[in-house]
Amino acid sequence: MDESLLRVKVTRLLRSNEYVLGTSFSHLVGDAASNIHFLNDLSRLYQGLEPLLPRPLFDRDLWTKDDADVSLLSNLKPYRNTDKREIVVSSIARDQATTDQLNISFSSMQLTKLHSCASGKDEVTVHDVLNAYMIVTMNRNSIQISNEYFQRAYILVNYRDILHSIAPAGHVANSFVIMLTSDFPNPFSLISIAKTIRQAINKCRNEVFLMKWIPTVDLMMRQIIKDDELICVWDTNEVVINSNFKYDWSNQVDFGMINQCRFHTMTSLKSYFRIFRLNPIKNKEGHWIKDHDGAEVSFRIQKDDMKNKFLETYRKDIETNFINVE
């Protein structure tokens, strides 16, 4: 294997006398839940504290072709849309040259207000509405510039601690599936998109569904790896949602510096939303504070017109408390 499964680097910033813990955690080992579990253990050991339960489990489920449900193959577009590794890497590099990274923030109060803008809000979560807002805002601006817009979404959904027989709470593995939503009935409606997202999430958190889906995906992933291909391929009218909002990185990995540690990640892609909790900040008095239920969305967007129009819309919505959002 060319790359290490885990790399750790500690850097001291002389000007601020702060330390940066940099980690590179291979997806071959596990997903974000596995990563934060390890880093939380490291943080607690540094403080002389006992690691929290549950302890990590490294059991593996070995599926066979007989476990797969071939009737599902036609519905597994996220795992059928693949390409050679070098082609995918080259495409990502081109996107990096034509896009800029944006990191936009929403306070907990702003998210509550945004959620209230969705009719039928009891059927969807704050998180669903946040994702829907991002898609609606992109669509309303892109339709004016390129006559293109997002019509459906890929969602990375974690099933750890839902299907206990194969993914208990402490399981070190990639315990998530990639679901493709149905087409948005109205790609310019907040509640229409939010409900479509929630329907896809609810579907893939059904135990009967997962017991058929996972072995089938496992079979496809084995072939993808054998062919040296990647699954990071989606159409121009599709967007990817990969949320880490359930993981409070800065609180769970704080090395005893409560509400002072910040979490940053490098990777951002075009048409790919990554959602995190807000980092702590210093107030006017110089004290650290943290909005525990606020969110940050990281993504890449086409340079110039598209970026400028998106930021203009987002800032106006924030200033007007989402009065024009529906």
GUMI-708013 format. One record per residue (C-alpha): y, z, x; residue in one letter. Coordinates in steps of 0.5 Angstrom, whole numbers, plus 2048, in hexadecimal, padded with zeros to 3 digits. Each point is the difference from the previous one (the first is absolute). Last residue first. Layout:
N
YZXA...
***
This chain:
326
83C8017B0E805802805V8077FF7FFN802807800I7FC801806F804806802N8067FC801T801801807E7F9800801I7FF7F97FCD8067FD804K7FD802807R7F97FD7FEY8037F97FDT8057FF806E7FA802805L7FC7FB7FCF8057FA800K801801808N7F9800802K7FF7FA7FCM8067FC802D7FF802808D7F9802802K7FA7FF7FCQ7FD8077FFI7FC805803R7FE8077FDF800807801S8018057F9V803807801E7FE8057FBA8038077FDG7FC8057FED801805805H8077FF802D800804806K806804804I801801807W807804801H8067FD804G8058027FBE8017F97FDK7F98007FFN7FA7FE805K7FB7FB7FDI7F88017FFP7FC7FA7FFN7FF7FD7F9L7F97FF7FDR7FD7F9802F7FF7F97FCI7FE7FA804R8027F97FCF7FD7FA803Y8037F97FES8027FF807K7FD805805L801807803S7FD804806T803805804M7FF8077FDT8058067FFH7FF8077FEF805805801R7FF808802C8068057FEQ7FE8027FAN7FB806803I8007FF807M7F9803801G7FD7FA803F8027FC7FAD7FA7FC7FEV7FF8027F9Q8078007FEN8037FA804S7FA7FC7FDW8008027F9D7FA7FB7FEY8007FE7F8K8067FB802F7FC7FC805N8007FA7FBS7FE7F9802N8027FB7FBI7FF7F9801V8047FA7FDV7FE7F97FDE8047FA7FEN8007FE808T7F8800800D7FC806804W7FD800806V7FF806804C7F88007FFI7FE7FF808L7FB7FB803E7FB801806D7FB7FC7FCD7FB806801K8068057FDI8017FC7FAI7F88007FFQ800807800R8068017FCM7FD7FC7FAM7FA804800L804807800D8047FD7FAV7FA7FF7FCT7FE807802P8068037FEI8017FC7F9W7FA8027FDK800808801M8087FF7FFL7FF7FD7F9F7FC8067FEV804805803E8077FE7FDN806800805R8007F9800C8027FF7F9K805805800N8047FD806I8007F97FDA8028037F9Q806803804R8027FA803I8017FC7FAT8038067FDK805800805A8017F9800I8027FF7F8S804807801I8057FD805L8007F97FDS8027FA804F7F97FE801P7FE8007F9N7F98007FEP7FE801807F7FA7FD803D7FA804800S800805806T7FC7FF806L7FD806803M7FF802807I7FB805801V800807803F7FC805804S8007FD807N7FD806803A800807803V7FE8047F9H8038067FFG8018007F9A7FA7FD7FEP7FF7F8800A7F87FE7FFI7FE8057FBS8078037FEH8027F97FDL8078037FEI801804807D8027FA804R8017FA7FBY8077FD804N8037FA7FCV8037FB804L8047FC7FBI8007F8800Y8067FE7FCA8017FA7FAR8057FB7FFQ805801805F8067FB800Y8027F9802E8067FC7FEN803800807S8068037FFI8028037F9Q7F88017FFI800804806S8068057FEN7FC8027F9R7FA800803N801805806M8048057FBT7FA7FF7FCV7FB801805I803806803M8018037F9Y7F97FF7FFA7FE804806N8058067FEL7FD8007F9V7F9801802D802805805H8048047FAV7F97FF7FCT7FE7FC7FAV7FE8017F9E8058057FED8067FC802K7FF7FB7FAG8077FE801S802800808A807802801C7FD808800S7FC7FE807H8067FD803L8048077FEK7FA804803T8007FC806L807801801Q800807800M7FA800805S8047FC805S7FF7F9801F8007FD807S8007F9803I7FD7FD806N8017F9801L7FD7FC806Q8037F9801D7FD7F97FFT7FF7F9803T7FD802807A7FC8057FDQ7FD7FB7FBD7FE7FC806R7FC805804A7FD8027F9I7FD7F9800S7FE800807S7FC8067FFV7FD7FD7FAV7FE7FA803I7FD803806E7FC8057FCR7FD7FA7FCK8018007F9D7FF8047FAT8018007F8N7F98017FER801808801Y8068017FCP7FD7FB7FBK7FB8047FEL7FF7FE7F8N7FB7FA802S7FC804804L7FF8057FAL7FA7FD7FDS7FC801807V8008077FFD7FE803807A7FB806800D7FA7FB802D8047FD805K7FF807804T805806801W800805805L8048067FED803803806R801808801D806802805F8028067FCL807803802P8018087FER8028017F9P804805802L805801804L800801808P801807802E807802803L802800807G8077FC7FFQ7FD7FA805Y7F98017FCL8047FF7F9R8047FA802S7F97FD803L7FC8017FAD8067FD7FCN8007FA804L7F87FF7FFF8018017F8H8067FB801I7FC7FB803N7FA8017FBS8057FF7FAA8037FA803A7FA7FC801D7FA801804G7FD7FF807V8007F8800L8078017FEH802802807S805805801F8057FF805S804807800T807801803G802808800L808800802V803806803Y8078027FFE805802805N8067FC7FDS8027FC806R7FA801804L7FB7FD7FBL7F9802802R7FA7FC7FET7F98027FFV7FB7FA7FFK7F98007FCV7FB7FA800R7FA8007FBL7FB7FB7FFL8027FD806S8007F8800E7FC7FB804D7F98027FDM
***
